[in-house]
Amino acid sequence: MLATQCVLDVLAALIAAFLLSKAAVHGYWTRVMFVGLLGLLPSLQVDLPQWNWYGFPTTFAAAQVVVHFGGFLLAGLVIAKIVREA
């Protein structure tokens, strides 16, 4: 299961890198934030609706938002270095 999760995380990072390479985003920190904000998409589509409709605990939903945004933000630190401005 850990290997599968690793592959899925790498795939998500590759998609983020592809999107960053196509975006007209200038400056290192702006590129980092672009990738970080991509991490909010899974929370907005999955975690917050589960909180809203199915009564998932608020602390769980908030933790998921932090995990997704934080994870993509950390990935963005690396991706923004590798993917140069167009």
N, C-alpha and C positions, 0 to 999 in steps of 0.2 A: 504494500500500500504506500509506503514511503517513496519508493521508486516511481510509482505512478504519479504521486503528488508532485514530485520533483519535475517530472516530464511536463506535467500540466502547467506548473509555474514557469518553466523555461519557455513553453509555448506562449503563455500570456505575455512574458517579457519580450519575446520576438515580435508579437503582434504590436505591442506598445512601441518597440523600436521602429517597426515599419510605419506605423502611423506618425511617429515623430519625424521620420525621414521625409514624409510627404507634406507635413505641415510647414507653414511659413512662420516659424517660431524662432526668434532671435535672442541670443544671450543664454549663457549656461543655466542660470537660475530659472529663467522662464521655461527652458526646455525641461528642467527637473520638475517644475510645477505642472507642466503639461502632462507628463507621465504620471505624476502623483494624482492629479485629478481624474485620470482614467480609472484609478482605483476606486473612485466613488461610484462608478457605474454598477458594479455588482451589488453594492449595498443598496443603491436606489432601486434596482430591479428585483432583488431577492430578499435581502435582510429586512429592510424597512417595510415592505408589503407583508412579510410574515409577522412582524411586530404589530402592524395595523390590523390585519385580517384575522390572524390566528392567536393573538395575544402572547406572542413570544415576550419574554422579559425585556424591559427597557435596557437593563444593564447588558444583556446579551447582544441586543441590536446595536447599542453604542460601542461595545467592544468590537463587533464585526466591522463597523465603520472605521474604527481606529486601525484595526488589523489590515483592512484592504487599502486604506489611504496610506498608512505608514509603510506597508510593504511595497506599494508602487512608488512611493516617494524615495525609499532606499534604492529600489531598482533604478529609479530615474537618475540618481546620483551617478550611477555607472553608465547607463544608457546615454545620458546627455554628454558624457565624455567621449563615448564611442561614435555616436551619430552626430556628425558635424553639421553646422548650418548649411542650408542649401544655397 
